[in-house]
Amino acid sequence: MNELIVYTSSFYTNFVIFLFVLLRVSAIMVFAPVFSSMSIPPQVKMAFCFVFSAAIFPVAKPFIHIHQLTALSLFVITVREIVFATLLALTIHFIWSGIELGAQLVGYNMGFSIANVISPEENTQISILAELESIFAILVFLCIDGHHEFIKATVFSFKMLPIGEFVINESIVNIFIKLVSMMFAVAFNVLAPVIIALFITQVVFGLIARTMPQINIMIVAFPLNIAVGFLVLGAAFTFATNALITYYNEAFKYIYAIIKVG
């Protein structure tokens, strides 16, 4: 009888710990880059979260301590875990948002502002060029094993940050401000060659229109803007790749900083 009580108590403890592990993993994967894609079926996401939680359970178990649980404490823990997961995911999503912001500007200057497509990542309408750059940024992220690094950070978070202990402090706010500024830096730095080339092209067209008004500059400028934009965009892919890798490495440092100071 005593052995049954001990076994039941041990099973209950392990089950509650596993639920806490599943809570953090699920919260992170709901917002995580690539894993949160709308194109992935919810059943696949749920299965991955369950398998991943079971895999890291032996590693996370020693760092999770169960105290007296109430409905209020469970609600607070859940909210804190969701906020923590959101901040982790935003470190990468800010880079992708910066890419889309810069591509929207380039597409507007090239005359592609009217042509929109549905993004499979966010299920929203964005310009064709923004979708192209977004897919490019995701491929670079996968090529440098960014998704593996995100999984490592998730496991590392159990060692450094206990379940339900995350708080928004001054350090977290400073990191968030840096992430917002990084979004605008990505928008310009990654697509700077295209933006500058299109600006110079439009200045030249303006000078031609003033000096030779008999030329219908609108008919000439539209196809040339597209040609110059795609030519410079294709030539700048190597530069854009190196810039993206630099920003991804910086984002990973912010991820671990959030885990340590949270």
C-alpha positions as CSV (number, residue, x, y, z in Angstrom):
1,M,0.0,0.0,0.0
2,N,2.8,2.4,0.9
3,E,4.5,1.6,-2.4
4,L,1.3,2.4,-4.3
5,I,1.1,5.8,-2.5
6,V,4.7,6.6,-3.2
7,Y,4.3,5.6,-6.9
8,T,1.1,7.6,-7.2
9,S,2.8,10.7,-5.7
10,S,5.8,10.3,-7.9
11,F,3.6,9.9,-11.0
12,Y,1.6,13.0,-10.1
13,T,4.8,15.0,-9.6
14,N,6.3,13.9,-12.9
15,F,3.0,14.6,-14.7
16,V,2.7,18.1,-13.3
17,I,6.4,18.8,-14.2
18,F,5.8,17.5,-17.8
19,L,2.8,19.8,-18.1
20,F,4.9,22.8,-17.1
21,V,7.5,21.7,-19.7
22,L,4.8,21.3,-22.3
23,L,3.4,24.8,-21.4
24,R,6.7,26.6,-22.1
25,V,7.5,24.5,-25.2
26,S,4.0,25.1,-26.6
27,A,4.1,28.8,-25.8
28,I,7.4,29.2,-27.6
29,M,6.5,27.1,-30.6
30,V,3.2,29.0,-31.1
31,F,5.2,32.2,-31.8
32,A,8.6,30.7,-32.9
33,P,9.9,31.5,-36.4
34,V,9.3,28.8,-39.0
35,F,7.5,26.6,-36.4
36,S,4.6,29.1,-36.1
37,S,4.0,29.2,-39.9
38,M,0.3,29.1,-40.9
39,S,1.1,26.5,-43.5
40,I,2.0,23.9,-40.9
41,P,-1.2,22.0,-39.8
42,P,-2.1,22.4,-36.1
43,Q,-2.0,18.7,-35.5
44,V,1.6,18.6,-36.6
45,K,2.5,21.5,-34.3
46,M,0.8,19.7,-31.4
47,A,2.6,16.5,-32.1
48,F,5.9,18.2,-32.3
49,C,5.4,20.1,-29.0
50,F,4.5,16.8,-27.3
51,V,7.4,14.9,-28.6
52,F,9.8,17.8,-28.0
53,S,8.6,18.2,-24.4
54,A,9.0,14.4,-23.8
55,A,12.5,14.5,-25.2
56,I,13.7,17.4,-23.0
57,F,11.8,16.3,-19.9
58,P,14.8,14.5,-18.3
59,V,16.9,17.6,-18.8
60,A,14.3,20.1,-17.6
61,K,13.0,18.1,-14.6
62,P,15.8,18.9,-12.1
63,F,15.2,22.7,-12.7
64,I,11.5,22.6,-12.1
65,H,10.2,22.7,-8.5
66,I,6.5,22.4,-7.7
67,H,5.0,24.6,-5.0
68,Q,1.5,24.9,-3.8
69,L,-0.6,25.5,-7.0
70,T,-3.8,27.5,-7.1
71,A,-5.9,28.7,-10.0
72,L,-4.5,32.2,-9.7
73,S,-0.9,31.0,-9.6
74,L,-1.5,28.8,-12.7
75,F,-3.0,31.8,-14.6
76,V,0.0,34.0,-13.6
77,I,2.5,31.3,-14.7
78,T,0.7,30.9,-18.1
79,V,0.7,34.6,-18.8
80,R,4.3,35.0,-17.9
81,E,5.3,32.0,-20.1
82,I,3.3,33.5,-23.1
83,V,5.0,36.9,-22.7
84,F,8.4,35.2,-22.4
85,A,7.7,33.1,-25.5
86,T,6.5,36.2,-27.4
87,L,9.7,38.1,-26.7
88,L,11.9,35.2,-27.8
89,A,10.1,34.9,-31.1
90,L,10.0,38.7,-31.7
91,T,13.8,38.7,-31.9
92,I,13.6,36.9,-35.2
93,H,10.3,38.2,-36.4
94,F,11.6,41.8,-36.1
95,I,14.3,40.9,-38.7
96,W,11.7,39.5,-41.0
97,S,9.4,42.5,-40.5
98,G,12.4,44.8,-41.3
99,I,13.0,42.8,-44.6
100,E,9.3,43.1,-45.5
101,L,9.3,46.8,-44.7
102,G,12.3,47.5,-46.9
103,A,10.9,45.3,-49.7
104,Q,7.6,47.2,-49.5
105,L,9.5,50.4,-50.0
106,V,11.5,49.0,-53.0
107,G,8.3,47.5,-54.5
108,Y,6.6,50.9,-54.3
109,N,9.4,52.6,-56.1
110,M,9.5,49.8,-58.7
111,G,5.7,50.1,-59.3
112,F,4.7,46.8,-57.6
113,S,2.7,48.4,-54.8
114,I,-0.6,47.2,-56.4
115,A,0.3,43.5,-56.9
116,N,-0.2,41.7,-53.6
117,V,-0.1,38.0,-52.7
118,I,-1.2,36.1,-49.6
119,S,1.8,35.3,-47.3
120,P,1.7,31.6,-46.1
121,E,3.6,32.6,-43.0
122,E,1.2,35.2,-41.7
123,N,-1.9,34.7,-43.9
124,T,-2.0,38.4,-44.8
125,Q,-1.6,40.3,-48.0
126,I,1.8,41.7,-48.8
127,S,3.5,42.8,-52.0
128,I,5.2,40.3,-54.4
129,L,8.6,41.7,-53.7
130,A,8.1,41.6,-49.9
131,E,7.0,37.9,-50.2
132,L,10.1,37.1,-52.2
133,E,12.4,38.8,-49.7
134,S,10.6,37.1,-46.8
135,I,11.1,33.7,-48.3
136,F,14.7,34.6,-48.9
137,A,15.2,35.6,-45.3
138,I,13.6,32.4,-44.1
139,L,15.8,30.2,-46.3
140,V,18.9,32.0,-44.9
141,F,17.6,31.4,-41.4
142,L,17.2,27.7,-42.2
143,C,20.6,27.4,-43.9
144,I,22.5,28.7,-40.8
145,D,20.5,26.3,-38.7
146,G,18.6,29.1,-36.9
147,H,15.8,26.7,-36.1
148,H,18.2,24.5,-34.3
149,E,19.6,27.4,-32.4
150,F,16.1,28.4,-31.3
151,I,15.5,24.8,-30.0
152,K,18.8,25.0,-28.1
153,A,17.7,28.3,-26.6
154,T,14.4,26.7,-25.5
155,V,16.3,23.9,-23.7
156,F,18.7,26.4,-22.2
157,S,15.8,28.5,-20.8
158,F,14.8,25.7,-18.4
159,K,18.3,25.8,-16.8
160,M,18.5,29.6,-16.5
161,L,14.9,30.7,-16.0
162,P,12.5,28.7,-13.8
163,I,8.9,28.2,-14.9
164,G,6.7,31.2,-14.1
165,E,9.6,33.4,-12.9
166,F,9.9,35.6,-16.0
167,V,9.4,39.4,-15.3
168,I,9.7,42.4,-17.5
169,N,12.4,44.6,-16.0
170,E,14.6,47.4,-17.3
171,S,17.0,45.1,-19.1
172,I,14.1,43.5,-21.0
173,V,12.8,46.9,-22.0
174,N,16.2,48.0,-23.3
175,I,16.5,44.8,-25.3
176,F,13.1,45.4,-26.8
177,I,14.0,48.9,-27.8
178,K,17.2,47.6,-29.5
179,L,15.1,45.0,-31.4
180,V,12.8,47.7,-32.7
181,S,15.7,49.8,-33.8
182,M,17.3,46.7,-35.4
183,M,14.1,46.2,-37.5
184,F,14.6,49.6,-39.2
185,A,18.3,49.0,-39.6
186,V,17.6,45.7,-41.4
187,A,15.1,47.4,-43.7
188,F,17.7,49.8,-44.9
189,N,21.0,47.9,-44.7
190,V,19.8,44.6,-46.4
191,L,18.1,46.5,-49.3
192,A,20.3,49.6,-49.4
193,P,21.8,48.9,-52.9
194,V,18.3,48.6,-54.4
195,I,17.0,51.7,-52.6
196,I,20.0,53.8,-53.6
197,A,19.9,52.6,-57.2
198,L,16.2,53.3,-57.6
199,F,16.7,56.8,-56.0
200,I,19.5,57.6,-58.4
201,T,17.3,56.3,-61.3
202,Q,14.4,58.5,-60.3
203,V,16.7,61.6,-60.0
204,V,18.0,60.9,-63.5
205,F,14.5,60.6,-64.9
206,G,13.6,63.8,-63.2
207,L,16.5,65.6,-64.8
208,I,15.6,64.2,-68.2
209,A,12.0,65.3,-67.8
210,R,13.1,68.8,-67.0
211,T,15.6,69.1,-69.8
212,M,13.7,67.2,-72.5
213,P,9.9,67.7,-71.8
214,Q,9.0,66.3,-75.2
215,I,9.9,62.8,-74.0
216,N,7.0,60.9,-72.3
217,I,9.1,60.0,-69.2
218,M,6.4,58.0,-67.5
219,I,6.3,55.4,-70.3
220,V,10.1,55.1,-70.3
221,A,10.6,55.2,-66.5
222,F,8.2,52.4,-65.6
223,P,9.9,49.4,-67.3
224,L,13.4,50.9,-66.6
225,N,12.6,51.1,-62.9
226,I,11.6,47.5,-62.9
227,A,14.7,46.4,-64.8
228,V,17.1,48.4,-62.6
229,G,15.4,47.2,-59.5
230,F,15.6,43.5,-60.4
231,L,19.2,43.8,-61.7
232,V,20.5,45.4,-58.5
233,L,18.4,43.2,-56.3
234,G,19.8,40.1,-58.0
235,A,23.4,41.4,-57.8
236,A,23.0,42.3,-54.1
237,F,21.8,38.9,-52.9
238,T,25.3,37.9,-51.7
239,F,25.5,41.2,-49.7
240,A,22.0,40.7,-48.3
241,T,22.9,37.2,-47.2
242,N,25.9,38.3,-45.3
243,A,24.0,41.2,-43.7
244,L,21.2,38.8,-42.7
245,I,23.6,36.3,-41.1
246,T,25.1,39.2,-39.1
247,Y,21.7,40.3,-37.8
248,Y,20.6,36.7,-37.1
249,N,23.7,36.2,-34.9
250,E,22.9,39.4,-33.1
251,A,19.3,38.3,-32.6
252,F,20.5,35.0,-31.1
253,K,22.6,37.0,-28.6
254,Y,19.5,38.9,-27.6
255,I,17.6,35.6,-27.2
256,Y,20.1,34.4,-24.6
257,A,20.2,37.8,-23.0
258,I,16.4,37.7,-22.5
259,I,16.7,34.3,-20.9
260,K,19.5,35.4,-18.6
261,V,18.0,38.7,-17.4
262,G,14.4,37.7,-17.4
